[in-house]
């Protein structure tokens, strides 16, 4: 980073508050009481992020008489669900390319299910009056290098060949800059209907309220400590009591699973984001962005960015930091060196916004798995179900995961449980220090590929053949 660019980037961060913008909201609901004593229920949901909240809501929609309890270790939406960029995508496979590489025969069905899932989210937002700034404006994948333009064209042609290109539009340099103006943009692929933008914390809080209105009993500051079989059901011990349930759904994602054998399938990845102060009318006019799409660039080390309801720009991504040993720690929630890097990249993308300042800077942990998209399973003779490994695409896909867990707990064969994606798991990550070394080499190789026209070296090609990878 050049000295002048570094100085300007540092100045832009001088007033940034080290807290997630979304969670610093005066409308944030108060915490619910912790569980004390013994509770009994038909279904216990562990985890108060999107995964758990959608599962509880869907369970009551399927059977209003079902007695559902949800426990959350802190407060609903405090972790990844309240810290992400607010991109709610239809994709269940972390994008078309990943889905095509892993489940080519199932991809049309996976795309259809993903579209129906996003439609279901939009319907729930309306039905339950979820005040979360939901806007189905789509997302543009932008090319910032010539080779990425070619890759976007190749991707579109493959999608079109499979008859899945409805709603997609290739944009040349002039067209993409007419949507959002950056001198770094060379082209784009606009998915007009497949992504909605929203306020992630407000979505979590709205789902919490909807669950309560349907009769779900929610206990916050109530971590699930261990899981045991109790007669025909299950028991989960908490700090001040326990829950006895006929069935248990685990939506703990990045946090260690109560089913210990599942832990090797995920690792935490720390992702970071900046939020600007509101843009003035003149600044907003200089970038355009009238259609309010989400954007992401096409590099391996990518940025994602979007505009908020009050005309701020969220700018995140690029660094994906794996802590040695895979430990989730509050100490990792902030990384000034990453904030500085992100700020410098922001002004490279939008030089016309020089002088704009960042109001917030934060990070958080995402659960990633080696195939970059969720996996599912059961334990304790089908009395426990889990979904994990959403790899940064959980705003929408967690609702699908909730449906899968409920199908599995009911012992039903559905179009969801018949999927190869649901029936098979990814490869687990190796133990330390092999995981640390392997992830480090992979990150280095991905950065080199970005610098060398996208060309993947022998290490990345070997990882591709084994179905392994590392992403956020």
Rosetta blueprint (number, residue, H / E / L):
1 X L
2 X L
3 X H
4 X H
5 X H
6 X H
7 X H
8 X H
9 X H
10 X H
11 X H
12 X H
13 X L
14 X L
15 X L
16 X L
17 X E
18 X L
19 X L
20 X L
21 X L
22 X L
23 X L
24 X L
25 X L
26 X L
27 X L
28 X L
29 X L
30 X L
31 X L
32 X L
33 X L
34 X L
35 X L
36 X L
37 X E
38 X E
39 X E
40 X E
41 X E
42 X E
43 X E
44 X E
45 X E
46 X E
47 X L
48 X L
49 X L
50 X H
51 X H
52 X H
53 X H
54 X H
55 X H
56 X H
57 X H
58 X H
59 X H
60 X H
61 X H
62 X H
63 X L
64 X L
65 X L
66 X L
67 X L
68 X E
69 X E
70 X E
71 X E
72 X L
73 X L
74 X L
75 X L
76 X L
77 X L
78 X L
79 X L
80 X H
81 X H
82 X H
83 X H
84 X L
85 X L
86 X L
87 X E
88 X E
89 X E
90 X L
91 X L
92 X L
93 X L
94 X L
95 X L
96 X H
97 X H
98 X H
99 X H
100 X H
101 X H
102 X H
103 X L
104 X L
105 X L
106 X L
107 X H
108 X H
109 X H
110 X H
111 X H
112 X H
113 X H
114 X H
115 X H
116 X H
117 X H
118 X H
119 X H
120 X H
121 X H
122 X H
123 X H
124 X H
125 X H
126 X H
127 X H
128 X L
129 X L
130 X L
131 X L
132 X L
133 X L
134 X L
135 X E
136 X L
137 X L
138 X L
139 X E
140 X E
141 X E
142 X E
143 X E
144 X L
145 X L
146 X H
147 X H
148 X H
149 X H
150 X H
151 X H
152 X H
153 X H
154 X H
155 X H
156 X H
157 X H
158 X H
159 X H
160 X H
161 X H
162 X L
163 X L
164 X L
165 X L
166 X L
167 X L
168 X E
169 X E
170 X E
171 X E
172 X L
173 X H
174 X H
175 X H
176 X H
177 X H
178 X H
179 X H
180 X E
181 X L
182 X L
183 X L
184 X L
185 X L
186 X L
187 X E
188 X E
189 X E
190 X E
191 X E
192 X L
193 X L
194 X L
195 X E
196 X E
197 X E
198 X L
199 X L
200 X H
201 X H
202 X H
203 X H
204 X H
205 X H
206 X H
207 X H
208 X H
209 X H
210 X H
211 X H
212 X H
213 X H
214 X L
215 X L
216 X L
217 X E
218 X E
219 X E
220 X L
221 X L
222 X L
223 X L
224 X L
225 X L
226 X E
227 X E
228 X E
229 X E
230 X E
231 X L
232 X L
233 X E
234 X E
235 X E
236 X E
237 X E
238 X L
239 X L
240 X L
241 X E
242 X E
243 X E
244 X E
245 X E
246 X E
247 X E
248 X E
249 X E
250 X E
251 X L
252 X L
253 X L
254 X L
255 X L
256 X L
257 X L
258 X L
259 X L
260 X H
261 X H
262 X H
263 X H
264 X H
265 X H
266 X L
267 X E
268 X E
269 X E
270 X E
271 X E
272 X E
273 X E
274 X E
275 X E
276 X E
277 X L
278 X L
279 X L
280 X L
281 X H
282 X H
283 X H
284 X H
285 X H
286 X H
287 X H
288 X E
289 X L
290 X L
291 X L
292 X L
293 X L
294 X E
295 X E
296 X E
297 X E
298 X L
299 X L
300 X L
301 X L
302 X L
303 X E
304 X E
305 X E
306 X E
307 X E
308 X L
309 X L
310 X L
311 X L
312 X L
313 X E
314 X E
315 X E
316 X E
317 X E
318 X L
319 X L
320 X L
321 X E
322 X L
323 X L
324 X H
325 X H
326 X H
327 X L
328 X L
329 X L
330 X H
331 X H
332 X H
333 X H
334 X L
335 X L
336 X H
337 X H
338 X H
339 X H
340 X H
341 X H
342 X H
343 X H
344 X H
345 X H
346 X H
347 X H
348 X H
349 X H
350 X L
351 X H
352 X H
353 X H
354 X L
355 X L
356 X L
357 X L
358 X E
359 X E
360 X E
361 X E
362 X E
363 X E
364 X E
365 X E
366 X E
367 X E
368 X E
369 X L
370 X L
371 X L
372 X L
373 X L
374 X L
375 X E
376 X E
377 X E
378 X E
379 X E
380 X L
381 X L
382 X L
383 X L
384 X E
385 X E
386 X E
387 X E
388 X E
389 X L
390 X L
391 X L
392 X L
393 X L
394 X H
395 X H
396 X H
397 X H
398 X H
399 X H
400 X H
401 X H
402 X H
403 X H
404 X H
405 X H
406 X H
407 X H
408 X H
409 X H
410 X H
411 X L
412 X L
413 X L
414 X L
415 X L
416 X L
417 X L
418 X L
419 X L
420 X H
421 X H
422 X H
423 X H
424 X L
425 X L
426 X L
427 X L
428 X L
429 X L
430 X L
431 X L
432 X L
433 X L
434 X H
435 X H
436 X H
437 X H
438 X H
439 X H
440 X H
441 X H
442 X H
443 X H
444 X H
445 X H
446 X H
447 X H
448 X H
449 X H
450 X H
451 X H
452 X L
453 X L
454 X L
455 X L
456 X L
457 X L
458 X H
459 X H
460 X H
461 X H
462 X H
463 X H
464 X H
465 X H
466 X H
467 X L
468 X L
469 X L
470 X L
471 X L
472 X L
